Each structure stands twice: as C-alpha cells, then as structure tokens.
Amino acid sequence: MVGVSTPGDPIEDYLDLLYARLRITPRQARRILAEAEDHLREAVDEGLAAGLTEREAQEQAISSFGSVRAVVRAHDTRLRRLPTIAVVCDLAMSAWKLLSIGLLAVGASGLVAGVMNAVFGYRFVGGTPRGTSFPAAACQGWLANNPAAHSCAQAAVMETSADAVSLRVAAGVIGLALLAGYHLSRRGGTSGALPEAFVPTVAVSLFGAGAAGLAWLAVTRAVVGPASGPGFYLSGVIVALAAAGAFVPQLRRTLLRHARG
C-alpha cells in the first residue's frame, strides 16, 4: 500500500518544489507529479520493508528518483528547444547572484575595517609608510575633511581608514539591493541548464583567490593608494575566507550527491 504523507514529509517538500519548478502544461504537470508521487511512495514502502527508518526510506527514495533539477530538465520542453538560451539565462542569473554576494562581502569588509579602526587605531587600516610625500592639493582636502588631524600624514591616515569603511559599506548596500532583486526575479526557479555545483564552485574559487591575493598584500603591505596599512587588506581577507567557507558545505553536498548518483 502506498504510504501517506506526514507533517514535515520530505517527499511532500520534494513534490512541492517540483510543482513550482515545472514549466510545462498543467495537464503534463499533474501527470508527472502523480507518477513521481506513486514512485516515491512505493520506494518508501520498499525501504521500510527492508528495515530502514521512515526518514531513511524517504531520503533513499528521493535520491534514487533524482534531484528536482534533473526531473525538471528532463521534462522541460523549452530546454530541449532552446538549450543555448537556457544556458545563457542561467549564466546571467548566476553572475547576478555572485556579483550581489561579492558586493555584500565588500560591505562586510568595511564593517570589519571599522572594528579595526576602533580597536587598533586608524593607522592599522590607513597607515602611511614613512617618508611618503603627498600633493599639496590632496593635503588641503584631507585636512579640511579631518579637522582633528595635526598634519597631512595624519589626515591621510584618517581619510583612508574612513573611506575603507564608508565606501565599502556603500557597495554592500548596492549588493543588498541587487540580491533582493535577484531573489524576486528567480521566484519561478532557474531552468537547470547549469550543473548544481556551478555557483558554489565559482564562489569558492573566486573568494579563495581573492583571500589569497589580499593576504599577500596584507603581508607585504603593498600600497595601492596614497596610504594604506595591513588592516586595509586584512579586513578583506577575513570576509573573503568567510564567504568561501560559507559555500563549501553546499559544494560538498552537491558533489556527494553526484558521487552517490
């Protein structure tokens, strides 16, 4: 006998997600959902008969049936007709998502820089190498913006440390708006033309490479502006590593699913 659904039933969640992602006629969708549910419930009953717990049987049934993305891809007639357009659209959405998260990471690094300013002082983020000379016009602007400074060098440090916070936080606000727009635009889901591991792989690679590059700059104290200290780059290293680490579990789960499949 086919099993019945229970609260928090993973199979019901799977079918709900499948229904939301299918882009076919209502009649076709009803047929596919009915077939999928019959198959899944029968597989659960077989798992229970084999001695599995209900949860284990449900997870095994879903794993053997295939991911929602794979089922949608198999039945989406648009993908079969226009594979190139589907890939381009998914690439654009992935780039949108990654750009939004990247800008949010920049904003987070600004907050980290602000904490460093408060804990270690402005020089840790905006420190000026000894002997650095500054244009007179730039000095006038920095001194005007930082009336508490007693010299051009001190004003440069304060200006750089403040910009490391304000400009990055502004980028983070833009990233937040873009991410909200991304989620609104993908309510219907993506076409599934790209592998599930695509976004986490790119994210881990980009954020990991960014963390390595910024770490090198923090260690060598390479100067990209009129003034900068190790904290200028270290704040970015911390956030880039955190962002890369946040995508690692998703990448690992996806690769494990493919390996088991």
C-alpha positions as a Markdown table, in Angstrom:
| # | Residue | x | y | z |
|---|---|---|---|---|
| 1 | Met | 0.0 | 0.0 | 0.0 |
| 2 | Val | 1.3 | 3.5 | -0.9 |
| 3 | Gly | 2.4 | 5.5 | 2.2 |
| 4 | Val | 0.6 | 8.5 | 3.3 |
| 5 | Ser | 2.2 | 12.0 | 4.0 |
| 6 | Thr | 3.1 | 13.2 | 7.4 |
| 7 | Pro | 3.9 | 16.6 | 8.7 |
| 8 | Gly | 7.4 | 17.6 | 7.5 |
| 9 | Asp | 7.3 | 14.9 | 4.9 |
| 10 | Pro | 10.4 | 15.3 | 2.7 |
| 11 | Ile | 8.5 | 13.7 | -0.2 |
| 12 | Glu | 5.8 | 16.4 | 0.1 |
| 13 | Asp | 8.5 | 19.0 | 0.1 |
| 14 | Tyr | 10.1 | 17.4 | -2.9 |
| 15 | Leu | 6.8 | 17.4 | -4.8 |
| 16 | Asp | 6.0 | 21.0 | -3.9 |
| 17 | Leu | 9.4 | 22.1 | -5.2 |
| 18 | Leu | 8.9 | 20.0 | -8.4 |
| 19 | Tyr | 5.5 | 21.6 | -8.9 |
| 20 | Ala | 6.9 | 25.1 | -8.5 |
| 21 | Arg | 9.8 | 24.4 | -11.0 |
| 22 | Leu | 8.0 | 22.6 | -13.8 |
| 23 | Arg | 7.5 | 24.8 | -16.9 |
| 24 | Ile | 5.0 | 22.6 | -18.8 |
| 25 | Thr | 1.3 | 22.5 | -19.3 |
| 26 | Pro | -0.9 | 21.9 | -16.3 |
| 27 | Arg | -2.1 | 18.5 | -17.6 |
| 28 | Gln | 1.5 | 17.4 | -18.1 |
| 29 | Ala | 2.5 | 18.7 | -14.7 |
| 30 | Arg | -0.4 | 16.8 | -13.0 |
| 31 | Arg | 0.6 | 13.6 | -14.7 |
| 32 | Ile | 4.3 | 13.9 | -13.8 |
| 33 | Leu | 3.5 | 14.8 | -10.2 |
| 34 | Ala | 1.2 | 11.8 | -9.9 |
| 35 | Glu | 3.8 | 9.4 | -11.4 |
| 36 | Ala | 6.5 | 10.9 | -9.2 |
| 37 | Glu | 4.5 | 10.5 | -6.0 |
| 38 | Asp | 3.5 | 6.9 | -6.8 |
| 39 | His | 7.1 | 6.0 | -7.5 |
| 40 | Leu | 8.4 | 7.7 | -4.4 |
| 41 | Arg | 5.7 | 6.3 | -2.0 |
| 42 | Glu | 6.3 | 2.8 | -3.4 |
| 43 | Ala | 10.0 | 3.2 | -2.9 |
| 44 | Val | 9.5 | 4.4 | 0.7 |
| 45 | Asp | 7.3 | 1.3 | 1.4 |
| 46 | Glu | 10.1 | -0.9 | 0.0 |
| 47 | Gly | 12.7 | 0.8 | 2.2 |
| 48 | Leu | 10.5 | 0.3 | 5.3 |
| 49 | Ala | 10.1 | -3.3 | 4.4 |
| 50 | Ala | 13.9 | -3.6 | 4.1 |
| 51 | Gly | 14.3 | -2.3 | 7.7 |
| 52 | Leu | 15.0 | 1.4 | 7.1 |
| 53 | Thr | 13.5 | 4.1 | 9.3 |
| 54 | Glu | 10.9 | 6.2 | 7.6 |
| 55 | Arg | 13.2 | 9.1 | 7.2 |
| 56 | Glu | 16.0 | 6.9 | 5.7 |
| 57 | Ala | 13.4 | 5.4 | 3.4 |
| 58 | Gln | 12.2 | 8.8 | 2.2 |
| 59 | Glu | 15.7 | 10.1 | 1.6 |
| 60 | Gln | 16.7 | 6.9 | -0.3 |
| 61 | Ala | 13.6 | 7.2 | -2.4 |
| 62 | Ile | 14.3 | 10.8 | -3.4 |
| 63 | Ser | 17.9 | 10.0 | -4.0 |
| 64 | Ser | 17.1 | 7.2 | -6.4 |
| 65 | Phe | 14.4 | 9.1 | -8.2 |
| 66 | Gly | 16.7 | 12.1 | -8.9 |
| 67 | Ser | 17.0 | 15.7 | -8.0 |
| 68 | Val | 14.2 | 18.2 | -8.8 |
| 69 | Arg | 16.6 | 20.0 | -11.2 |
| 70 | Ala | 17.2 | 16.7 | -13.1 |
| 71 | Val | 13.5 | 15.9 | -13.3 |
| 72 | Val | 12.6 | 19.4 | -14.4 |
| 73 | Arg | 15.4 | 19.3 | -17.0 |
| 74 | Ala | 14.1 | 16.0 | -18.4 |
| 75 | His | 10.6 | 17.3 | -18.9 |
| 76 | Asp | 11.1 | 21.0 | -19.8 |
| 77 | Thr | 10.4 | 21.3 | -23.5 |
| 78 | Arg | 11.9 | 24.8 | -23.5 |
| 79 | Leu | 15.3 | 23.3 | -22.6 |
| 80 | Arg | 15.1 | 20.8 | -25.4 |
| 81 | Arg | 14.2 | 23.5 | -27.9 |
| 82 | Leu | 16.4 | 26.3 | -26.7 |
| 83 | Pro | 19.4 | 24.9 | -24.8 |
| 84 | Thr | 21.7 | 27.8 | -25.6 |
| 85 | Ile | 19.2 | 30.4 | -24.4 |
| 86 | Ala | 18.6 | 28.5 | -21.2 |
| 87 | Val | 22.4 | 28.3 | -20.5 |
| 88 | Val | 22.9 | 32.0 | -21.2 |
| 89 | Cys | 19.9 | 32.9 | -18.9 |
| 90 | Asp | 21.2 | 30.7 | -16.1 |
| 91 | Leu | 24.7 | 32.1 | -16.5 |
| 92 | Ala | 23.3 | 35.7 | -16.3 |
| 93 | Met | 21.4 | 34.8 | -13.2 |
| 94 | Ser | 24.4 | 33.1 | -11.6 |
| 95 | Ala | 26.6 | 36.2 | -12.4 |
| 96 | Trp | 23.9 | 38.4 | -10.9 |
| 97 | Lys | 23.9 | 36.3 | -7.7 |
| 98 | Leu | 27.7 | 36.2 | -7.4 |
| 99 | Leu | 28.0 | 39.9 | -8.1 |
| 100 | Ser | 25.4 | 40.7 | -5.4 |
| 101 | Ile | 27.2 | 38.4 | -2.9 |
| 102 | Gly | 30.6 | 39.9 | -3.8 |
| 103 | Leu | 29.3 | 43.4 | -3.1 |
| 104 | Leu | 27.8 | 42.3 | 0.2 |
| 105 | Ala | 31.2 | 40.8 | 1.1 |
| 106 | Val | 32.9 | 44.2 | 0.2 |
| 107 | Gly | 30.3 | 45.9 | 2.6 |
| 108 | Ala | 31.1 | 43.3 | 5.3 |
| 109 | Ser | 34.8 | 44.0 | 4.9 |
| 110 | Gly | 34.0 | 47.7 | 5.5 |
| 111 | Leu | 32.4 | 46.8 | 8.8 |
| 112 | Val | 35.4 | 44.7 | 9.8 |
| 113 | Ala | 37.7 | 47.7 | 8.9 |
| 114 | Gly | 35.5 | 49.9 | 11.1 |
| 115 | Val | 36.0 | 47.5 | 14.0 |
| 116 | Met | 39.8 | 47.5 | 13.3 |
| 117 | Asn | 39.8 | 51.3 | 13.4 |
| 118 | Ala | 38.1 | 51.3 | 16.8 |
| 119 | Val | 40.3 | 48.5 | 18.3 |
| 120 | Phe | 43.7 | 49.0 | 16.7 |
| 121 | Gly | 43.6 | 52.7 | 15.6 |
| 122 | Tyr | 43.3 | 54.4 | 12.3 |
| 123 | Arg | 46.9 | 53.7 | 11.3 |
| 124 | Phe | 46.3 | 49.9 | 11.2 |
| 125 | Val | 43.9 | 50.4 | 8.3 |
| 126 | Gly | 45.1 | 53.6 | 6.8 |
| 127 | Gly | 48.8 | 53.7 | 7.9 |
| 128 | Thr | 51.2 | 55.7 | 5.8 |
| 129 | Pro | 54.7 | 54.4 | 5.0 |
| 130 | Arg | 57.4 | 56.6 | 6.5 |
| 131 | Gly | 58.8 | 59.2 | 4.1 |
| 132 | Thr | 55.6 | 59.3 | 1.9 |
| 133 | Ser | 55.1 | 62.7 | 0.3 |
| 134 | Phe | 51.6 | 63.9 | -0.6 |
| 135 | Pro | 50.4 | 66.5 | -3.2 |
| 136 | Ala | 49.6 | 69.9 | -1.6 |
| 137 | Ala | 46.1 | 69.9 | -3.1 |
| 138 | Ala | 45.4 | 66.5 | -1.7 |
| 139 | Cys | 46.6 | 67.6 | 1.7 |
| 140 | Gln | 44.3 | 70.5 | 1.8 |
| 141 | Gly | 41.3 | 68.3 | 1.0 |
| 142 | Trp | 42.2 | 65.7 | 3.7 |
| 143 | Leu | 42.9 | 68.4 | 6.3 |
| 144 | Ala | 39.5 | 70.0 | 5.5 |
| 145 | Asn | 37.7 | 66.7 | 5.9 |
| 146 | Asn | 39.6 | 65.8 | 9.1 |
| 147 | Pro | 39.9 | 68.9 | 11.2 |
| 148 | Ala | 41.3 | 66.9 | 14.2 |
| 149 | Ala | 44.4 | 66.0 | 12.2 |
| 150 | His | 47.6 | 67.8 | 13.1 |
| 151 | Ser | 49.5 | 67.0 | 9.8 |
| 152 | Cys | 48.9 | 66.0 | 6.3 |
| 153 | Ala | 50.1 | 62.5 | 7.0 |
| 154 | Gln | 47.7 | 62.1 | 9.9 |
| 155 | Ala | 44.9 | 63.4 | 7.8 |
| 156 | Ala | 45.8 | 60.9 | 5.0 |
| 157 | Val | 45.6 | 58.1 | 7.5 |
| 158 | Met | 42.2 | 59.2 | 8.8 |
| 159 | Glu | 40.9 | 59.7 | 5.3 |
| 160 | Thr | 41.9 | 56.3 | 4.1 |
| 161 | Ser | 40.7 | 54.5 | 7.2 |
| 162 | Ala | 37.3 | 56.3 | 7.0 |
| 163 | Asp | 37.0 | 55.6 | 3.2 |
| 164 | Ala | 37.8 | 51.9 | 3.8 |
| 165 | Val | 34.6 | 51.8 | 5.9 |
| 166 | Ser | 32.2 | 54.2 | 4.1 |
| 167 | Leu | 32.9 | 53.3 | 0.5 |
| 168 | Arg | 32.8 | 49.6 | 1.2 |
| 169 | Val | 29.6 | 49.8 | 3.2 |
| 170 | Ala | 28.0 | 51.8 | 0.3 |
| 171 | Ala | 29.0 | 48.9 | -2.0 |
| 172 | Gly | 27.4 | 46.5 | 0.4 |
| 173 | Val | 24.1 | 48.4 | 0.3 |
| 174 | Ile | 24.1 | 48.1 | -3.5 |
| 175 | Gly | 24.8 | 44.4 | -3.2 |
| 176 | Leu | 21.9 | 44.0 | -0.8 |
| 177 | Ala | 19.6 | 45.7 | -3.3 |
| 178 | Leu | 20.9 | 43.6 | -6.1 |
| 179 | Leu | 20.4 | 40.4 | -4.1 |
| 180 | Ala | 16.8 | 41.3 | -3.3 |
| 181 | Gly | 16.2 | 41.9 | -7.0 |
| 182 | Tyr | 17.8 | 38.6 | -7.8 |
| 183 | His | 15.5 | 36.7 | -5.4 |
| 184 | Leu | 12.4 | 38.4 | -6.7 |
| 185 | Ser | 13.5 | 37.6 | -10.3 |
| 186 | Arg | 14.0 | 33.9 | -9.7 |
| 187 | Arg | 10.8 | 33.0 | -7.8 |
| 188 | Gly | 10.0 | 30.6 | -10.5 |
| 189 | Gly | 13.3 | 28.9 | -10.3 |
| 190 | Thr | 16.1 | 28.5 | -12.9 |
| 191 | Ser | 15.9 | 26.3 | -16.0 |
| 192 | Gly | 18.5 | 23.9 | -14.5 |
| 193 | Ala | 20.7 | 24.2 | -17.6 |
| 194 | Leu | 23.8 | 24.6 | -15.5 |
| 195 | Pro | 25.2 | 22.0 | -13.0 |
| 196 | Glu | 24.1 | 22.4 | -9.4 |
| 197 | Ala | 27.8 | 22.8 | -8.4 |
| 198 | Phe | 28.4 | 25.7 | -10.8 |
| 199 | Val | 27.7 | 28.6 | -8.5 |
| 200 | Pro | 29.3 | 27.2 | -5.3 |
| 201 | Thr | 32.4 | 26.1 | -7.3 |
| 202 | Val | 32.8 | 29.6 | -8.8 |
| 203 | Ala | 32.2 | 31.3 | -5.5 |
| 204 | Val | 34.7 | 29.1 | -3.6 |
| 205 | Ser | 37.3 | 29.7 | -6.3 |
| 206 | Leu | 36.8 | 33.5 | -6.6 |
| 207 | Phe | 36.6 | 34.2 | -2.9 |
| 208 | Gly | 39.5 | 31.8 | -2.2 |
| 209 | Ala | 41.7 | 33.5 | -4.8 |
| 210 | Gly | 40.6 | 36.9 | -3.5 |
| 211 | Ala | 41.6 | 36.0 | 0.0 |
| 212 | Ala | 45.0 | 34.7 | -1.1 |
| 213 | Gly | 45.7 | 37.9 | -3.1 |
| 214 | Leu | 44.6 | 40.2 | -0.3 |
| 215 | Ala | 46.6 | 38.2 | 2.2 |
| 216 | Trp | 49.7 | 38.7 | 0.1 |
| 217 | Leu | 49.0 | 42.5 | 0.0 |
| 218 | Ala | 48.5 | 42.5 | 3.8 |
| 219 | Val | 51.8 | 40.7 | 4.4 |
| 220 | Thr | 53.9 | 42.8 | 2.0 |
| 221 | Arg | 52.0 | 46.0 | 2.8 |
| 222 | Ala | 51.9 | 46.8 | -1.0 |
| 223 | Val | 50.5 | 50.2 | -1.5 |
| 224 | Val | 47.6 | 50.8 | -3.9 |
| 225 | Gly | 46.8 | 54.3 | -2.8 |
| 226 | Pro | 48.4 | 57.3 | -1.1 |
| 227 | Ala | 48.1 | 55.5 | 2.3 |
| 228 | Ser | 47.2 | 52.0 | 3.5 |
| 229 | Gly | 48.0 | 49.7 | 6.3 |
| 230 | Pro | 47.8 | 45.9 | 6.7 |
| 231 | Gly | 44.3 | 46.1 | 8.1 |
| 232 | Phe | 43.2 | 47.7 | 4.8 |
| 233 | Tyr | 43.7 | 44.3 | 3.2 |
| 234 | Leu | 43.3 | 42.0 | 6.2 |
| 235 | Ser | 39.7 | 43.1 | 6.6 |
| 236 | Gly | 39.1 | 41.8 | 3.1 |
| 237 | Val | 40.9 | 38.6 | 3.8 |
| 238 | Ile | 38.7 | 37.8 | 6.8 |
| 239 | Val | 35.5 | 38.3 | 4.8 |
| 240 | Ala | 36.7 | 36.6 | 1.7 |
| 241 | Leu | 37.7 | 33.5 | 3.7 |
| 242 | Ala | 34.3 | 33.5 | 5.4 |
| 243 | Ala | 32.4 | 33.9 | 2.1 |
| 244 | Ala | 34.4 | 31.0 | 0.6 |
| 245 | Gly | 33.8 | 28.9 | 3.6 |
| 246 | Ala | 30.1 | 29.6 | 3.5 |
| 247 | Phe | 29.8 | 27.9 | 0.1 |
| 248 | Val | 32.0 | 24.9 | 0.9 |
| 249 | Pro | 29.1 | 22.9 | 2.6 |
| 250 | Gln | 26.8 | 23.5 | -0.4 |
| 251 | Leu | 29.6 | 22.4 | -2.8 |
| 252 | Arg | 30.4 | 19.3 | -0.7 |
| 253 | Arg | 26.7 | 18.3 | -0.6 |
| 254 | Thr | 26.3 | 18.7 | -4.3 |
| 255 | Leu | 29.4 | 16.7 | -5.2 |
| 256 | Leu | 28.5 | 14.0 | -2.7 |
| 257 | Arg | 25.0 | 13.7 | -4.3 |
| 258 | His | 26.6 | 13.4 | -7.8 |
| 259 | Ala | 29.1 | 10.8 | -6.5 |
| 260 | Arg | 26.3 | 8.7 | -4.9 |
| 261 | Gly | 24.2 | 9.0 | -8.1 |
